[in-house]
Each structure stands twice: as C-alpha cells, then as structure tokens.
Amino acid sequence: MEAGLVQILEGALLAAGEPLSVQRMALLFEENERPSKEEIRAAIKSVEERCEDRGYELVQVASGYRFQVRQDLAAWVGRLWQERPARYSRALMETLSLIAYRQPITRGEIEEIRGVAVSTNIIKTLLEREWVRVVGHRDVPGRPAMYATTRQFLDYFNLKSLDQLPPLAEIKELDNLSGELGLEVPEQAAGTDAAEQPDAEDDASPSETEPEDAATPDGEQPEAEDADDVEQEDRTD
C-alpha cells in the first residue's frame, strides 16, 4: 500500500493544477481504504525526496502541496511563453506590503503612511488578483473597508503562513521601504485594536480616516506618483 500511496498522491498532485491539502488528498480514497494523515504525510515526504534531482519540486504553501518548476530554472522555462510577465508598480507593491505587514488596515491608513492617495485601480487590481479582500468595516464615521491578505496571496508568494514573510530589513525590491513607510515594527497600525485582528484564514484592514472612496474618486487622478503607476497597471493587466 505504501508504494501505491506514493504513486497515487504523485499522480493527483500532477493532475490537480492547484495545491492539495492533506485533507483533500484523504478524500481521494474510499472510507474503508482511506490512509491516515500520518501515512499521507509520510508518502508526501517520499514524493518530495523523489524530486531532489529533478527540474521541479514539491512545495508546501498555504493551501496545501503543489509541484512547481524550480526557481533557478525560471530564466529558461519562461521562454516557453512569449507574453511578458506582469510588472507591478512600486505603488502597488508598497500598498500590498502595508496590507501584509499591518493588516487589518484601511485605505485611509495606507494613505496616511505613504503620504499619497491610493489609486482606486491599485485596490481593484489587488482585489481582482485575490491577494487581498475586505473583511469588515471600521466602526467609525464613513465605515471604511478593512483589508487583509488571502490564502491566494500566500500561495502566489510561496508562503505557508504570514510568519514566513521576510523581515522588512531584508526586502530588496523596494529601496528603503521600512524607512519610507514607517514599518520598522510589523505590528498593527496605530488605532487598530488587537482584538479586531482577523484569524489567519481571514483578511482584514482597518482605518480610522475618511471613507475609502473619498480620497480618490473614480475618474480623478491621484497624486502624480500613483497616477503614473495606474497607467502602468492598465498596460500590463
């Protein structure tokens, strides 16, 4: 059964096209032949070891396990596709970073930290990518939406949990990010009660400023920095 279990799970992971959790793998079997979670995890370990000398690897992300091409082969494998990979603007990545490290956080809080209006297109892009979601509304005048990251965000960035986010001092893509955004300590933004922090599976983002749509009405350009970034988002999406 053990060798057969390894082959079954390997085949399922190849065919799934999405991460598979241990619980979902267990549902591949009839109840009377279902292996225990310990047996499944042992088989997964065997599958992982089989990939050691191959061009792909088995990785665990927030939603489960999946096969993926090794990152050091991306330069070659990427040539299979002619379209250019999506390029995300600095403004979008700063907004996403603030949500990830300060969640739950509202649009008003993001604007207060960044010192520039957050483009409606940036929030729309993050919601459409399902990297963030609205988890509630702050109980203040205007009831601004609260944002937090999702499991899809963790899966996309090869993370099992938010605990695996790199320390801000190690982030190289955004120069001096922690200094510019006031993120020296990855805690909730001021004014956010710890009791309102969402569970790991939920997404949230609080703000005690004006309603989220008030800062950048549809049809109006935000400040110059984000206006340029929005044009870049439109070209790449």
Contacts in CASP RR format, 6 or more apart in sequence:
PFRMAT RR
TARGET T0000
AUTHOR 0000-0000-0000
METHOD contacts of the structure
MODEL  1
MEAGLVQILEGALLAAGEPLSVQRMALLFEENERPSKEEIRAAIKSVEER
CEDRGYELVQVASGYRFQVRQDLAAWVGRLWQERPARYSRALMETLSLIA
YRQPITRGEIEEIRGVAVSTNIIKTLLEREWVRVVGHRDVPGRPAMYATT
RQFLDYFNLKSLDQLPPLAEIKELDNLSGELGLEVPEQAAGTDAAEQPDA
EDDASPSETEPEDAATPDGEQPEAEDADDVEQEDRTD
1 35 0 8 1.000
2 39 0 8 1.000
2 42 0 8 1.000
2 43 0 8 1.000
5 35 0 8 1.000
5 39 0 8 1.000
5 40 0 8 1.000
5 43 0 8 1.000
6 43 0 8 1.000
6 46 0 8 1.000
6 47 0 8 1.000
6 50 0 8 1.000
8 28 0 8 1.000
9 25 0 8 1.000
9 28 0 8 1.000
9 40 0 8 1.000
9 43 0 8 1.000
9 44 0 8 1.000
9 47 0 8 1.000
10 47 0 8 1.000
10 50 0 8 1.000
12 20 0 8 1.000
12 25 0 8 1.000
12 28 0 8 1.000
13 20 0 8 1.000
13 47 0 8 1.000
13 58 0 8 1.000
13 65 0 8 1.000
13 66 0 8 1.000
13 67 0 8 1.000
14 67 0 8 1.000
16 66 0 8 1.000
17 66 0 8 1.000
18 63 0 8 1.000
18 66 0 8 1.000
19 61 0 8 1.000
19 62 0 8 1.000
19 63 0 8 1.000
19 64 0 8 1.000
19 65 0 8 1.000
19 66 0 8 1.000
19 155 0 8 1.000
20 64 0 8 1.000
20 65 0 8 1.000
20 66 0 8 1.000
21 63 0 8 1.000
21 64 0 8 1.000
21 65 0 8 1.000
22 37 0 8 1.000
22 40 0 8 1.000
22 41 0 8 1.000
22 44 0 8 1.000
22 64 0 8 1.000
23 37 0 8 1.000
25 40 0 8 1.000
25 44 0 8 1.000
26 34 0 8 1.000
26 35 0 8 1.000
26 37 0 8 1.000
26 40 0 8 1.000
29 35 0 8 1.000
35 43 0 8 1.000
44 58 0 8 1.000
44 65 0 8 1.000
47 58 0 8 1.000
48 57 0 8 1.000
48 58 0 8 1.000
51 57 0 8 1.000
51 58 0 8 1.000
51 67 0 8 1.000
55 69 0 8 1.000
55 70 0 8 1.000
55 73 0 8 1.000
56 67 0 8 1.000
56 68 0 8 1.000
56 69 0 8 1.000
56 70 0 8 1.000
57 67 0 8 1.000
57 68 0 8 1.000
57 70 0 8 1.000
58 65 0 8 1.000
58 66 0 8 1.000
58 67 0 8 1.000
59 65 0 8 1.000
59 66 0 8 1.000
59 67 0 8 1.000
59 68 0 8 1.000
59 158 0 8 1.000
60 160 0 8 1.000
61 154 0 8 1.000
61 155 0 8 1.000
61 158 0 8 1.000
61 159 0 8 1.000
61 160 0 8 1.000
62 151 0 8 1.000
62 154 0 8 1.000
62 155 0 8 1.000
62 159 0 8 1.000
62 160 0 8 1.000
62 161 0 8 1.000
63 151 0 8 1.000
63 154 0 8 1.000
63 155 0 8 1.000
69 77 0 8 1.000
84 236 0 8 1.000
86 236 0 8 1.000
86 237 0 8 1.000
87 232 0 8 1.000
87 236 0 8 1.000
88 233 0 8 1.000
88 236 0 8 1.000
89 122 0 8 1.000
89 228 0 8 1.000
89 229 0 8 1.000
89 230 0 8 1.000
89 232 0 8 1.000
89 233 0 8 1.000
90 174 0 8 1.000
90 229 0 8 1.000
91 114 0 8 1.000
91 116 0 8 1.000
91 118 0 8 1.000
91 119 0 8 1.000
91 122 0 8 1.000
91 225 0 8 1.000
91 226 0 8 1.000
91 229 0 8 1.000
92 122 0 8 1.000
92 125 0 8 1.000
92 126 0 8 1.000
92 229 0 8 1.000
92 233 0 8 1.000
93 173 0 8 1.000
93 174 0 8 1.000
94 114 0 8 1.000
94 174 0 8 1.000
94 177 0 8 1.000
94 180 0 8 1.000
94 181 0 8 1.000
95 110 0 8 1.000
95 114 0 8 1.000
95 118 0 8 1.000
95 122 0 8 1.000
95 123 0 8 1.000
95 126 0 8 1.000
96 126 0 8 1.000
96 131 0 8 1.000
96 132 0 8 1.000
96 153 0 8 1.000
97 171 0 8 1.000
97 174 0 8 1.000
97 177 0 8 1.000
97 181 0 8 1.000
97 183 0 8 1.000
98 105 0 8 1.000
98 109 0 8 1.000
98 110 0 8 1.000
98 113 0 8 1.000
98 114 0 8 1.000
98 181 0 8 1.000
98 183 0 8 1.000
99 105 0 8 1.000
99 110 0 8 1.000
99 126 0 8 1.000
99 132 0 8 1.000
99 147 0 8 1.000
99 148 0 8 1.000
99 149 0 8 1.000
99 205 0 8 1.000
100 149 0 8 1.000
100 153 0 8 1.000
100 162 0 8 1.000
100 165 0 8 1.000
101 165 0 8 1.000
101 168 0 8 1.000
101 183 0 8 1.000
101 186 0 8 1.000
102 109 0 8 1.000
102 113 0 8 1.000
102 183 0 8 1.000
102 186 0 8 1.000
102 187 0 8 1.000
102 188 0 8 1.000
102 189 0 8 1.000
102 192 0 8 1.000
102 205 0 8 1.000
103 147 0 8 1.000
103 148 0 8 1.000
103 149 0 8 1.000
103 188 0 8 1.000
103 197 0 8 1.000
103 198 0 8 1.000
103 203 0 8 1.000
103 204 0 8 1.000
103 205 0 8 1.000
104 135 0 8 1.000
104 146 0 8 1.000
104 147 0 8 1.000
104 148 0 8 1.000
104 188 0 8 1.000
104 192 0 8 1.000
104 196 0 8 1.000
104 197 0 8 1.000
104 198 0 8 1.000
104 203 0 8 1.000
104 204 0 8 1.000
104 205 0 8 1.000
104 206 0 8 1.000
105 146 0 8 1.000
105 147 0 8 1.000
105 148 0 8 1.000
105 188 0 8 1.000
105 189 0 8 1.000
105 192 0 8 1.000
105 204 0 8 1.000
105 205 0 8 1.000
105 206 0 8 1.000
105 207 0 8 1.000
106 138 0 8 1.000
106 144 0 8 1.000
106 145 0 8 1.000
106 146 0 8 1.000
106 147 0 8 1.000
106 205 0 8 1.000
106 206 0 8 1.000
106 207 0 8 1.000
106 208 0 8 1.000
106 209 0 8 1.000
106 212 0 8 1.000
107 118 0 8 1.000
107 123 0 8 1.000
107 144 0 8 1.000
107 145 0 8 1.000
107 147 0 8 1.000
107 205 0 8 1.000
107 207 0 8 1.000
107 209 0 8 1.000
107 212 0 8 1.000
107 215 0 8 1.000
108 118 0 8 1.000
108 144 0 8 1.000
108 207 0 8 1.000
108 209 0 8 1.000
108 210 0 8 1.000
108 212 0 8 1.000
108 215 0 8 1.000
109 189 0 8 1.000
109 192 0 8 1.000
109 205 0 8 1.000
109 206 0 8 1.000
109 207 0 8 1.000
109 208 0 8 1.000
109 209 0 8 1.000
110 118 0 8 1.000
110 207 0 8 1.000
111 117 0 8 1.000
111 118 0 8 1.000
111 209 0 8 1.000
111 215 0 8 1.000
112 209 0 8 1.000
113 181 0 8 1.000
113 182 0 8 1.000
113 183 0 8 1.000
113 189 0 8 1.000
114 181 0 8 1.000
116 222 0 8 1.000
116 223 0 8 1.000
116 225 0 8 1.000
116 226 0 8 1.000
117 215 0 8 1.000
117 216 0 8 1.000
117 222 0 8 1.000
117 223 0 8 1.000
117 226 0 8 1.000
118 215 0 8 1.000
118 216 0 8 1.000
118 222 0 8 1.000
118 226 0 8 1.000
119 216 0 8 1.000
119 222 0 8 1.000
119 226 0 8 1.000
119 227 0 8 1.000
119 229 0 8 1.000
119 230 0 8 1.000
119 233 0 8 1.000
120 213 0 8 1.000
120 216 0 8 1.000
120 217 0 8 1.000
120 218 0 8 1.000
121 230 0 8 1.000
121 233 0 8 1.000
121 234 0 8 1.000
122 226 0 8 1.000
122 229 0 8 1.000
122 230 0 8 1.000
122 233 0 8 1.000
123 147 0 8 1.000
123 212 0 8 1.000
125 233 0 8 1.000
125 237 0 8 1.000
126 132 0 8 1.000
126 147 0 8 1.000
127 133 0 8 1.000
127 134 0 8 1.000
129 152 0 8 1.000
129 156 0 8 1.000
130 150 0 8 1.000
130 152 0 8 1.000
130 153 0 8 1.000
131 149 0 8 1.000
131 150 0 8 1.000
131 152 0 8 1.000
131 153 0 8 1.000
131 156 0 8 1.000
132 147 0 8 1.000
132 148 0 8 1.000
132 149 0 8 1.000
132 150 0 8 1.000
132 153 0 8 1.000
132 203 0 8 1.000
132 205 0 8 1.000
133 147 0 8 1.000
133 148 0 8 1.000
133 150 0 8 1.000
133 203 0 8 1.000
134 145 0 8 1.000
134 146 0 8 1.000
134 147 0 8 1.000
134 203 0 8 1.000
134 205 0 8 1.000
135 146 0 8 1.000
135 147 0 8 1.000
135 148 0 8 1.000
135 198 0 8 1.000
135 202 0 8 1.000
135 203 0 8 1.000
135 204 0 8 1.000
135 205 0 8 1.000
136 145 0 8 1.000
136 146 0 8 1.000
136 204 0 8 1.000
137 143 0 8 1.000
137 144 0 8 1.000
137 145 0 8 1.000
137 146 0 8 1.000
138 144 0 8 1.000
138 145 0 8 1.000
138 146 0 8 1.000
138 206 0 8 1.000
138 207 0 8 1.000
138 208 0 8 1.000
140 208 0 8 1.000
142 210 0 8 1.000
142 211 0 8 1.000
143 211 0 8 1.000
144 206 0 8 1.000
144 207 0 8 1.000
144 208 0 8 1.000
144 209 0 8 1.000
144 210 0 8 1.000
144 211 0 8 1.000
144 212 0 8 1.000
145 205 0 8 1.000
145 212 0 8 1.000
146 204 0 8 1.000
146 205 0 8 1.000
146 206 0 8 1.000
146 207 0 8 1.000
147 203 0 8 1.000
147 204 0 8 1.000
147 205 0 8 1.000
148 198 0 8 1.000
148 202 0 8 1.000
148 203 0 8 1.000
148 204 0 8 1.000
148 205 0 8 1.000
149 162 0 8 1.000
149 203 0 8 1.000
150 203 0 8 1.000
151 201 0 8 1.000
153 159 0 8 1.000
154 160 0 8 1.000
154 161 0 8 1.000
154 162 0 8 1.000
159 165 0 8 1.000
161 200 0 8 1.000
162 200 0 8 1.000
165 186 0 8 1.000
168 177 0 8 1.000
168 178 0 8 1.000
168 183 0 8 1.000
168 184 0 8 1.000
168 186 0 8 1.000
169 178 0 8 1.000
171 177 0 8 1.000
171 178 0 8 1.000
177 183 0 8 1.000
178 184 0 8 1.000
188 194 0 8 1.000
188 197 0 8 1.000
188 206 0 8 1.000
189 206 0 8 1.000
189 207 0 8 1.000
191 206 0 8 1.000
191 208 0 8 1.000
192 206 0 8 1.000
196 204 0 8 1.000
196 206 0 8 1.000
197 204 0 8 1.000
198 204 0 8 1.000
215 222 0 8 1.000
216 222 0 8 1.000
221 227 0 8 1.000
221 230 0 8 1.000
222 230 0 8 1.000
END
